């Protein structure tokens, strides 16, 4: 009996709820933690990045206009599907990051729990960050947080799943839409997470995931005039690149989340910082009734 030839999979991008190949036709080899071939991944181009921004912008009015409770329900549904596909994600984290199967299982569990945690905050963050302001006069002064818009995220390079979830979930749960560039060397958990999003009631365009080099895609996203904020976590350890991206982002006064000196421990309590960083406070003055 002839030996069976492995079917080598080429993962696609996730743009506007669909899974297109890169318009460039290019892909790159993804190796596992031991340096062995694992799969091919599409190498996103600047055209793919522009398409993803268009999809995110089109999805923003509908997503930001949903009830916060409904966004929480949808994020919780993402967690449910991830839990159902736990063995697959454990295998992918093990392939990408190495270590023991027990550690990979812990990472997947923490990613699911992180989604549930943010889902719970969906309809509570306004009460924490907003409120009535004390003013002297015959009027009310009310402040409320509103989503920034389209947010570009350069995902962590080391933490292929938990880090990705930790930077994506807080952005979308408060009503923003996202264009994310996954870890270059470890994209497989991200593209499989995209498959979960496609079947979890997340509207098309709310999350768009590109695989490829953050150094190549980052400048186009940082300079894009229809991107309202950018998270540079994925270029941690590269100060010259992060400074160049900050300078490009200044063209339209984007909000910029600077990269930390070293990649964070994503298992720690995330706090509210990543949600508040992509919210804008809007204040309304209203006359008091008699």
C-alpha positions as CSV (number, residue, x, y, z in Angstrom):
1,X,0.0,0.0,0.0
2,X,1.4,3.4,-1.0
3,X,2.3,5.8,1.8
4,X,-0.3,8.6,2.2
5,X,0.9,12.1,1.3
6,X,0.0,14.8,3.8
7,X,-2.4,17.5,2.7
8,X,-0.7,20.8,3.3
9,X,-3.2,23.4,4.3
10,X,-2.9,27.0,3.4
11,X,-4.9,29.2,5.7
12,X,-6.7,32.3,4.3
13,X,-7.3,35.8,5.6
14,X,-10.6,36.8,7.4
15,X,-12.0,40.0,5.9
16,X,-15.6,41.1,5.9
17,X,-16.9,37.8,7.3
18,X,-15.3,35.9,4.3
19,X,-12.0,33.9,3.9
20,X,-10.3,35.3,0.9
21,X,-6.8,34.5,-0.3
22,X,-4.4,37.4,-0.3
23,X,-4.9,39.5,-3.4
24,X,-1.1,39.2,-3.9
25,X,-1.4,35.5,-4.1
26,X,1.6,35.2,-1.7
27,X,1.8,32.9,1.3
28,X,4.5,31.9,3.7
29,X,5.6,28.7,5.6
30,X,4.5,28.4,9.2
31,X,6.7,26.0,11.3
32,X,5.8,24.5,14.6
33,X,7.6,25.1,17.8
34,X,10.3,22.6,16.8
35,X,10.9,24.1,13.4
36,X,8.9,21.5,11.4
37,X,6.4,22.4,8.7
38,X,2.9,23.1,10.1
39,X,1.0,24.9,7.4
40,X,1.1,27.8,4.9
41,X,-0.5,31.1,5.8
42,X,-1.6,33.9,3.4
43,X,0.8,36.9,3.4
44,X,-1.5,39.9,3.5
45,X,-0.7,42.9,1.3
46,X,-1.5,46.6,1.8
47,X,-4.5,46.1,-0.5
48,X,-5.8,43.4,1.9
49,X,-5.2,45.8,4.8
50,X,-7.2,48.5,2.9
51,X,-10.0,46.0,2.2
52,X,-10.1,45.1,5.8
53,X,-10.4,48.7,6.9
54,X,-13.3,49.2,4.4
55,X,-15.1,46.2,5.9
56,X,-14.5,47.4,9.4
57,X,-15.8,50.9,8.7
58,X,-18.9,49.4,7.0
59,X,-19.6,47.3,10.0
60,X,-19.1,50.0,12.6
61,X,-22.5,51.8,12.6
62,X,-24.4,48.6,13.1
63,X,-22.1,47.1,15.7
64,X,-21.7,50.3,17.8
65,X,-25.5,50.8,17.5
66,X,-26.3,47.5,19.1
67,X,-27.3,47.2,22.7
68,X,-24.3,46.6,24.9
69,X,-26.0,43.6,26.4
70,X,-26.4,42.1,22.9
71,X,-22.6,42.6,22.2
72,X,-22.0,40.8,25.5
73,X,-24.2,37.9,24.4
74,X,-22.3,37.6,21.1
75,X,-18.9,37.6,22.8
76,X,-20.2,35.0,25.2
77,X,-21.3,32.9,22.2
78,X,-17.7,33.1,20.9
79,X,-16.5,31.7,24.2
80,X,-19.1,28.9,24.0
81,X,-17.9,27.8,20.5
82,X,-14.2,28.0,21.6
83,X,-15.0,25.7,24.5
84,X,-16.7,23.2,22.1
85,X,-13.5,23.3,20.0
86,X,-11.1,23.2,22.9
87,X,-9.2,20.1,21.8
88,X,-8.4,21.7,18.4
89,X,-7.2,24.9,20.1
90,X,-5.1,23.0,22.5
91,X,-3.4,21.2,19.6
92,X,-2.8,24.5,17.8
93,X,-1.4,26.3,20.9
94,X,0.9,23.3,21.5
95,X,2.0,23.3,17.9
96,X,2.6,27.1,17.9
97,X,4.1,27.7,21.4
98,X,5.4,24.3,22.5
99,X,5.5,23.4,26.1
100,X,3.3,20.7,27.7
101,X,-0.3,19.7,26.7
102,X,-1.4,20.7,30.2
103,X,0.0,24.2,29.7
104,X,-1.6,24.5,26.3
105,X,-4.9,23.5,27.9
106,X,-4.5,26.1,30.6
107,X,-3.9,28.8,27.9
108,X,-7.0,27.9,26.0
109,X,-9.1,27.9,29.2
110,X,-7.7,31.3,30.1
111,X,-8.6,32.6,26.6
112,X,-12.2,31.3,27.0
113,X,-12.4,32.8,30.5
114,X,-11.1,36.1,29.2
115,X,-13.9,36.3,26.6
116,X,-16.5,35.6,29.3
117,X,-15.0,38.3,31.6
118,X,-15.2,40.9,28.9
119,X,-18.7,39.8,27.9
120,X,-19.7,40.5,31.4
121,X,-18.4,44.0,31.2
122,X,-20.3,44.9,28.0
123,X,-23.3,46.5,29.7
124,X,-21.4,47.8,32.8
125,X,-18.5,49.8,31.6
126,X,-20.7,52.9,30.9
127,X,-21.7,53.0,34.5
128,X,-18.1,52.9,35.6
129,X,-16.6,55.4,33.1
130,X,-19.7,57.6,32.6
131,X,-22.1,59.5,34.9
132,X,-23.6,62.8,35.9
133,X,-21.1,65.6,36.6
134,X,-21.6,68.1,39.4
135,X,-22.3,71.5,37.9
136,X,-23.7,74.8,39.2
137,X,-26.7,75.8,37.1
138,X,-30.1,74.9,35.9
139,X,-29.0,72.0,33.7
140,X,-27.7,68.4,33.8
141,X,-24.2,67.6,32.6
142,X,-23.9,64.0,31.6
143,X,-20.8,62.1,30.3
144,X,-20.9,58.8,28.6
145,X,-18.2,56.7,26.9
146,X,-18.7,55.9,23.1
147,X,-16.6,53.7,20.8
148,X,-13.7,55.3,18.9
149,X,-14.4,53.6,15.6
150,X,-12.1,51.4,13.6
151,X,-9.1,50.1,15.6
152,X,-6.0,48.5,14.1
153,X,-4.4,45.9,16.4
154,X,-0.9,44.5,15.9
155,X,-1.4,41.3,18.0
156,X,1.3,39.9,20.3
157,X,4.0,37.9,18.6
158,X,4.6,35.3,21.4
159,X,1.2,34.6,22.9
160,X,-0.7,33.3,19.9
161,X,-4.1,32.8,21.4
162,X,-4.5,34.3,24.9
163,X,-2.6,37.5,23.9
164,X,-4.7,37.8,20.7
165,X,-8.0,37.4,22.7
166,X,-6.8,39.8,25.3
167,X,-6.2,42.6,22.8
168,X,-9.3,41.9,20.6
169,X,-12.1,41.3,23.1
170,X,-11.9,44.7,24.9
171,X,-11.9,46.6,21.6
172,X,-15.0,45.0,20.1
173,X,-17.1,44.6,23.3
174,X,-17.4,48.3,23.7
175,X,-18.6,48.8,20.1
176,X,-15.5,49.3,18.0
177,X,-14.5,47.2,14.9
178,X,-11.1,45.8,14.4
179,X,-8.4,45.1,11.8
180,X,-5.9,42.7,13.5
181,X,-2.5,41.5,12.3
182,X,-1.8,38.1,13.9
183,X,1.5,36.8,15.2
184,X,3.7,36.3,12.2
185,X,5.4,33.0,13.3
186,X,2.4,31.7,15.2
187,X,-0.8,32.6,13.2
188,X,-2.6,29.3,13.4
189,X,-4.6,29.9,16.6
190,X,-5.7,33.3,15.1
191,X,-7.0,32.0,11.8
192,X,-8.9,29.2,13.7
193,X,-10.3,31.9,16.0
194,X,-11.5,33.6,12.9
195,X,-13.5,30.4,12.0
196,X,-15.1,30.7,15.4
197,X,-16.0,34.3,14.9
198,X,-17.6,33.4,11.5
199,X,-20.0,31.0,13.2
200,X,-20.7,33.0,16.4
201,X,-23.2,35.7,15.3
202,X,-20.4,38.3,15.0
203,X,-21.5,40.5,12.1
204,X,-19.3,40.5,9.1
205,X,-16.5,43.1,9.2
206,X,-16.6,43.6,13.0
207,X,-13.3,41.6,13.3
208,X,-10.9,41.2,10.4
209,X,-7.8,39.1,10.8
210,X,-4.7,39.4,8.6
211,X,-1.8,37.1,8.6
212,X,1.6,38.5,7.6
213,X,4.4,40.7,8.8
214,X,3.4,43.5,11.2
215,X,6.5,45.4,10.1
216,X,5.1,45.5,6.5
217,X,1.4,46.0,7.3
218,X,1.8,48.3,10.3
219,X,2.8,51.4,8.4
220,X,-0.2,51.2,6.1
221,X,-2.6,50.8,9.0
222,X,-0.9,53.5,11.1
223,X,-1.1,56.0,8.2
224,X,-4.7,55.0,7.1
225,X,-6.9,58.0,7.4
226,X,-10.0,55.9,8.2
227,X,-8.4,54.1,11.1
228,X,-9.2,55.8,14.4
229,X,-6.8,54.1,16.8
230,X,-3.9,51.6,16.7
231,X,-2.5,49.2,19.3
232,X,1.2,48.6,18.8
233,X,1.6,45.7,21.2
234,X,2.8,43.4,18.3
235,X,5.9,45.5,17.8
236,X,7.1,45.2,21.4
237,X,10.9,45.1,21.4
238,X,11.3,47.2,18.3
239,X,11.5,50.9,19.4
240,X,12.5,52.3,16.0
241,X,9.5,50.7,14.3
242,X,7.1,51.7,17.1
243,X,8.3,55.4,16.8
244,X,7.8,55.3,13.1
245,X,4.3,54.0,13.5
246,X,3.4,56.6,16.1
247,X,4.6,59.3,13.7
248,X,2.5,57.9,10.9
249,X,-0.5,57.7,13.2
250,X,-0.2,61.4,14.1
251,X,-1.4,62.4,10.6
252,X,-5.0,62.0,11.6
253,X,-4.5,62.2,15.4
254,X,-5.1,58.5,16.0
255,X,-5.2,57.2,19.5
256,X,-2.0,55.1,19.9
257,X,-1.4,52.4,22.4
258,X,2.4,52.2,22.8
259,X,4.0,48.8,23.0
260,X,5.3,47.7,26.4
261,X,9.0,47.2,27.0
262,X,8.4,43.4,27.1
263,X,5.3,41.3,26.2
264,X,3.0,41.2,29.2
265,X,1.9,38.2,31.2
266,X,-1.5,37.8,29.6
267,X,-2.7,35.5,32.4
268,X,-2.9,38.4,34.8
269,X,-6.1,40.3,35.6
270,X,-6.6,42.5,32.5
271,X,-8.4,45.4,34.3
272,X,-10.4,48.0,32.4
273,X,-7.6,49.9,30.8
274,X,-7.9,48.3,27.3
275,X,-11.6,49.1,27.1
276,X,-11.2,52.7,28.3
277,X,-8.3,53.3,25.8
278,X,-10.7,52.8,22.9
279,X,-13.6,54.8,24.2
280,X,-14.2,58.5,23.9
281,X,-16.1,60.5,26.5
282,X,-19.0,62.5,25.1
283,X,-20.6,65.1,27.3
284,X,-24.1,66.4,27.0
285,X,-25.7,69.5,28.6
286,X,-29.4,69.4,29.1
287,X,-31.6,71.9,30.8
288,X,-33.5,70.8,33.9
289,X,-37.2,70.6,33.7
290,X,-39.4,72.6,36.1
